[in-house]
Amino acid sequence: MSIATMTFNEWLPVIFIGIMGLAVLVYAVLDGYDLGVGILLPMQEQDEPQRDTMIASIGPFWDANETWLVLAIGIPLIAFPSALSLMMFNLYIPVAIMLIGLIMRGVAFDFRAKAAVDHKLAWDRVFKSGSLLTALSQGYMLGQYVMGFASGWQAQMFSLLSAFGVTAAYGYIGACWVVMKTEGALQKRAVPWARRAGKATLIGVVAVSVVNPLVNPGVFDRWFTHPLIMFVLLIPTLTLAIFLVNDRLLKRLPKENDRHCRVPFFLTMGIFVLCFSGLAFSFFPEIVPGRLNIWQAASSPESLTFIFVGAAIVVPLILLYTAYSYYVFWGKATELKYH
């Protein structure tokens, strides 16, 4: 299909896959760091003040962050229903596990402040477990998606590798968030968390990047076709460079007057964007690898046109209130208080 000859109706699936991709990416970054903070919660009794500060750092944002998950699921529900049906058929169990994890996080977030003092640690453990469960299930689902929902042991091993990689990545961006949003002993403690999680994330990214082209011949052809290879290999090159620069910077933190404390978080965001770009390049225009492309899975042009009007209003509003919430709560996290 030539871009120059595409009609508006043919462009609509492209627009909606772009909105869905944006929602998935923003969710991975924003809810990724608050899942990472939950995964990293220290569980010793004497760590309670640091746990309070870590949870305070995500408190104003985490409900808004999960809006992007609703959007990421809502777009395929209305724009690509056949693709969502196929994905849900194959991912029913991991989706259920993810929802259990999200419920555990939501309940624990409120109950830790309302329960008796001697039960607070137990609720913090529930919050940590829910965060870990959610991250692992999302990583597993990503692996299954990349493998085209194959059921063999190779697909299961790849999905487990993906679960490890996504969980490490969430821990990485979560630790960088703590470095950015806290001070003193907790900030110093978060620096080695970030460096260790960064190394684990790098291992996961390299492993997935090597395995994915080997198990998907179409992906291999896309990445290693001349002369396109000269351009697309910039993605892994830049990703590796950011990993190295970020680790070197973290090694020198914290600095006097808290200089450069925000840089690791934004560098990690860059890694997320590059990895997502590589994934999108590998499979576009397929929405279910090896089975459906976006035009085959799209709703009728009349439905997409109607939905497009709503999306043109709703998506900018979500972007605006998300940006505003981060502007209002831009400073350092303080002691968590409930009124």
C-alpha positions as CSV (number, residue, x, y, z in Angstrom):
1,M,0.0,0.0,0.0
2,S,1.5,3.3,-1.1
3,I,1.4,6.2,1.4
4,A,0.8,8.7,-1.4
5,T,-2.4,7.0,-2.5
6,M,-3.8,6.2,0.9
7,T,-7.3,7.7,1.7
8,F,-8.4,9.1,5.0
9,N,-10.2,5.9,5.8
10,E,-7.0,3.9,5.2
11,W,-5.1,6.4,7.4
12,L,-7.5,5.9,10.3
13,P,-6.0,2.6,11.5
14,V,-2.5,4.1,11.4
15,I,-3.7,7.0,13.5
16,F,-5.3,4.7,16.1
17,I,-2.3,2.4,16.3
18,G,-0.3,5.5,16.9
19,I,-2.5,6.6,19.7
20,M,-2.4,3.1,21.2
21,G,1.4,3.0,20.9
22,L,1.6,6.4,22.6
23,A,-0.7,5.1,25.5
24,V,1.4,2.0,25.9
25,L,4.7,3.9,25.9
26,V,3.5,6.6,28.4
27,Y,2.0,3.9,30.6
28,A,5.3,1.9,30.6
29,V,7.2,5.0,31.6
30,L,4.8,6.5,34.2
31,D,3.3,3.4,35.8
32,G,6.6,1.7,35.2
33,Y,8.4,3.9,37.7
34,D,5.7,3.6,40.4
35,L,5.7,-0.2,39.9
36,G,9.5,0.0,40.2
37,V,9.2,2.0,43.5
38,G,6.9,-0.7,44.9
39,I,9.3,-3.5,43.8
40,L,12.2,-1.7,45.5
41,L,10.5,-1.0,48.9
42,P,12.9,-2.1,51.7
43,M,11.2,-4.5,54.0
44,Q,13.1,-4.1,57.3
45,E,11.1,-2.7,60.2
46,Q,13.6,0.2,60.6
47,D,13.1,1.2,57.0
48,E,9.5,2.4,57.6
49,P,10.4,6.1,57.2
50,Q,12.1,5.4,53.9
51,R,9.1,3.4,52.7
52,D,6.8,6.2,53.7
53,T,8.9,8.7,51.6
54,M,9.0,6.3,48.6
55,I,5.3,5.9,48.6
56,A,4.8,9.6,49.1
57,S,6.9,10.2,46.0
58,I,4.4,8.4,43.8
59,G,1.2,9.2,45.8
60,P,0.1,12.3,43.7
61,F,0.6,10.5,40.4
62,W,-0.2,6.9,40.4
63,D,-3.9,7.1,39.8
64,A,-3.3,9.4,36.8
65,N,-0.6,7.1,35.6
66,E,-3.0,4.1,35.3
67,T,-5.3,6.2,33.1
68,W,-2.9,5.3,30.3
69,L,-3.5,1.6,30.9
70,V,-7.2,2.2,30.5
71,L,-6.5,4.1,27.3
72,A,-4.1,1.4,26.0
73,I,-6.8,-1.2,26.5
74,G,-9.7,1.0,25.4
75,I,-8.2,1.9,22.0
76,P,-8.0,-1.7,20.7
77,L,-11.3,-2.5,22.3
78,I,-13.1,0.0,20.0
79,A,-10.6,0.4,17.1
80,F,-9.2,-3.2,16.7
81,P,-11.7,-5.5,18.4
82,S,-10.7,-8.7,16.5
83,A,-7.1,-8.2,17.5
84,L,-8.0,-7.5,21.2
85,S,-10.2,-10.6,21.2
86,L,-7.3,-12.7,19.9
87,M,-4.9,-11.3,22.4
88,M,-7.2,-11.7,25.3
89,F,-8.0,-15.3,24.3
90,N,-4.3,-16.1,24.6
91,L,-3.5,-13.9,27.6
92,Y,-6.5,-14.5,29.8
93,I,-4.5,-16.0,32.7
94,P,-1.6,-13.4,32.8
95,V,-4.1,-10.6,32.4
96,A,-6.0,-12.0,35.4
97,I,-2.8,-12.2,37.4
98,M,-1.9,-8.6,36.5
99,L,-5.3,-7.4,37.7
100,I,-4.8,-9.2,41.0
101,G,-1.5,-7.4,41.3
102,L,-3.1,-4.0,40.6
103,I,-5.8,-4.7,43.1
104,M,-3.3,-5.7,45.8
105,R,-1.4,-2.4,45.1
106,G,-4.6,-0.3,45.4
107,V,-5.8,-1.9,48.5
108,A,-2.4,-1.9,50.2
109,F,-1.8,1.8,49.3
110,D,-4.9,2.9,51.3
111,F,-4.9,0.3,54.1
112,R,-1.2,0.8,55.1
113,A,-2.3,4.2,56.4
114,K,-5.5,3.1,58.1
115,A,-4.4,-0.2,59.6
116,A,-3.0,-0.7,63.1
117,V,0.7,0.3,63.4
118,D,1.9,-3.3,63.8
119,H,0.1,-4.3,60.6
120,K,1.6,-1.5,58.4
121,L,4.6,-3.6,57.4
122,A,2.3,-6.4,56.3
123,W,0.4,-4.0,54.0
124,D,3.8,-2.8,52.6
125,R,4.6,-6.3,51.8
126,V,1.3,-6.7,49.9
127,F,2.1,-3.5,48.0
128,K,5.6,-4.8,47.1
129,S,4.2,-8.2,46.1
130,G,1.4,-6.7,44.0
131,S,4.0,-4.5,42.2
132,L,6.2,-7.5,41.5
133,L,3.3,-9.6,40.3
134,T,2.1,-6.8,38.0
135,A,5.5,-6.2,36.5
136,L,6.2,-9.9,35.9
137,S,2.8,-10.5,34.3
138,Q,3.2,-7.5,31.9
139,G,6.7,-8.7,30.9
140,Y,5.4,-12.2,30.3
141,M,2.5,-10.9,28.2
142,L,5.0,-8.9,26.1
143,G,7.0,-12.0,25.5
144,Q,4.0,-13.9,24.4
145,Y,3.0,-11.1,22.1
146,V,6.4,-11.0,20.4
147,M,6.3,-14.8,20.0
148,G,2.9,-14.6,18.3
149,F,1.3,-16.5,21.2
150,A,3.1,-19.7,20.4
151,S,2.8,-22.4,23.0
152,G,6.1,-24.3,22.8
153,W,8.8,-24.3,25.4
154,Q,10.9,-21.9,23.4
155,A,8.0,-19.3,23.6
156,Q,7.6,-19.9,27.3
157,M,11.3,-19.4,27.9
158,F,11.3,-16.2,25.9
159,S,8.3,-15.0,27.8
160,L,10.0,-15.6,31.1
161,L,13.1,-13.8,29.8
162,S,10.8,-10.9,28.9
163,A,9.2,-11.0,32.3
164,F,12.6,-10.6,33.9
165,G,13.6,-7.8,31.5
166,V,10.5,-5.7,32.1
167,T,10.6,-6.2,35.8
168,A,14.3,-5.1,35.9
169,A,13.4,-2.1,33.6
170,Y,10.6,-1.0,36.0
171,G,13.1,-1.3,38.9
172,Y,15.6,0.7,37.0
173,I,13.3,3.6,36.2
174,G,11.8,3.4,39.7
175,A,15.2,3.7,41.4
176,C,16.0,6.7,39.2
177,W,12.7,8.2,40.2
178,V,13.7,7.8,43.9
179,V,17.1,9.4,43.1
180,M,15.3,12.4,41.6
181,K,12.5,12.8,44.2
182,T,14.3,12.2,47.5
183,E,17.2,13.5,49.5
184,G,19.7,12.3,52.1
185,A,20.1,8.7,53.1
186,L,17.3,7.4,50.9
187,Q,18.7,9.1,47.8
188,K,22.1,7.6,48.4
189,R,20.6,4.2,48.9
190,A,18.7,4.5,45.7
191,V,21.8,5.1,43.6
192,P,23.2,1.5,43.9
193,W,19.6,0.2,43.4
194,A,19.5,2.1,40.0
195,R,23.0,0.8,39.0
196,R,22.2,-2.8,39.7
197,A,18.8,-2.6,38.1
198,G,20.4,-0.9,35.1
199,K,22.8,-3.7,34.6
200,A,20.0,-6.3,34.9
201,T,17.9,-4.3,32.4
202,L,20.8,-4.1,29.9
203,I,21.2,-7.9,30.1
204,G,17.5,-8.3,29.4
205,V,17.5,-5.9,26.5
206,V,20.5,-7.5,24.9
207,A,19.0,-11.0,25.4
208,V,15.6,-10.1,23.9
209,S,17.2,-8.2,21.1
210,V,19.3,-11.2,20.1
211,V,16.5,-13.8,20.5
212,N,13.7,-11.8,18.8
213,P,15.3,-11.8,15.3
214,L,16.4,-15.4,15.6
215,V,12.9,-16.7,16.3
216,N,11.1,-14.2,14.0
217,P,12.6,-14.4,10.4
218,G,10.5,-11.4,9.3
219,V,12.0,-9.3,12.1
220,F,15.5,-10.4,11.1
221,D,14.9,-9.4,7.5
222,R,13.7,-5.9,8.6
223,W,16.6,-5.2,10.8
224,F,19.4,-6.6,8.6
225,T,18.3,-5.5,5.1
226,H,20.8,-3.2,3.3
227,P,20.8,-0.2,3.2
228,L,18.1,0.1,6.0
229,I,20.5,-1.5,8.5
230,M,22.6,1.6,8.4
231,F,19.8,3.6,10.0
232,V,18.0,1.2,12.2
233,L,21.1,0.0,14.0
234,L,21.3,3.5,15.5
235,I,18.5,2.4,17.9
236,P,20.6,-0.3,19.7
237,T,23.7,1.9,19.5
238,L,22.0,4.8,21.1
239,T,20.4,2.5,23.7
240,L,23.8,1.1,24.7
241,A,25.3,4.5,24.9
242,I,22.6,5.8,27.2
243,F,23.0,2.8,29.5
244,L,26.8,3.5,29.8
245,V,26.4,7.2,30.3
246,N,23.7,6.7,32.9
247,D,25.7,4.2,34.9
248,R,28.7,6.6,34.8
249,L,26.5,9.5,36.0
250,L,24.8,7.4,38.8
251,K,28.3,6.4,40.0
252,R,28.9,10.1,40.8
253,L,25.6,10.9,42.5
254,P,24.5,12.5,44.7
255,K,26.4,15.7,43.9
256,E,26.5,19.0,45.8
257,N,23.2,21.0,45.6
258,D,21.6,17.9,44.2
259,R,23.0,18.7,40.7
260,H,22.1,16.3,37.9
261,C,19.7,14.2,40.1
262,R,17.0,14.4,37.5
263,V,19.2,13.3,34.6
264,P,19.2,9.5,35.2
265,F,15.4,9.4,35.2
266,F,15.1,11.2,31.8
267,L,18.0,9.1,30.4
268,T,16.1,6.0,31.4
269,M,13.0,7.4,29.8
270,G,15.1,7.6,26.6
271,I,15.9,3.9,26.9
272,F,12.2,3.1,27.2
273,V,11.4,5.2,24.1
274,L,14.2,3.6,22.0
275,C,13.3,0.0,23.0
276,F,9.6,0.7,22.2
277,S,10.7,2.2,18.9
278,G,12.6,-0.9,18.1
279,L,9.7,-3.1,18.9
280,A,7.3,-1.0,16.8
281,F,9.8,-1.1,13.9
282,S,10.0,-4.9,14.2
283,F,6.3,-5.5,13.8
284,F,4.4,-2.5,12.2
285,P,1.9,-2.7,10.5
286,E,1.1,-6.0,12.2
287,I,-1.0,-5.6,15.4
288,V,-0.8,-9.4,16.2
289,P,2.5,-10.7,14.9
290,G,2.1,-13.2,12.1
291,R,-1.7,-13.1,12.2
292,L,-3.3,-9.7,11.7
293,N,-2.2,-6.3,10.4
294,I,-3.9,-3.0,11.5
295,W,-6.1,-2.8,8.4
296,Q,-7.4,-6.4,8.8
297,A,-8.2,-5.8,12.4
298,A,-9.7,-2.3,12.2
299,S,-13.3,-1.5,12.9
300,S,-15.4,0.0,10.0
301,P,-14.3,3.4,8.7
302,E,-17.6,4.9,10.0
303,S,-16.9,3.7,13.5
304,L,-13.3,4.8,13.4
305,T,-14.3,8.3,12.2
306,F,-16.8,8.7,15.0
307,I,-14.2,7.5,17.6
308,F,-11.6,9.8,16.1
309,V,-13.6,12.8,17.1
310,G,-13.7,11.7,20.7
311,A,-10.0,10.7,20.7
312,A,-9.1,14.1,19.3
313,I,-10.7,15.7,22.4
314,V,-9.9,13.2,25.2
315,V,-6.2,12.4,24.4
316,P,-5.0,16.0,24.6
317,L,-6.9,16.5,27.8
318,I,-5.3,13.5,29.4
319,L,-1.9,14.8,28.3
320,L,-2.7,18.2,29.7
321,Y,-3.8,17.1,33.2
322,T,-0.9,14.6,33.3
323,A,1.6,17.3,32.6
324,Y,-0.1,19.7,35.0
325,S,0.0,17.1,37.9
326,Y,3.7,16.7,37.4
327,Y,4.2,20.5,37.3
328,V,2.3,21.0,40.5
329,F,4.2,18.2,42.4
330,W,7.6,18.7,40.7
331,G,9.6,19.1,44.0
332,K,11.0,16.6,46.4
333,A,8.9,14.1,48.2
334,T,8.2,14.8,51.8
335,E,6.9,12.7,54.7
336,L,3.6,11.0,53.8
337,K,0.6,12.3,55.7
338,Y,-3.1,11.4,55.6
339,H,-5.8,13.8,56.7
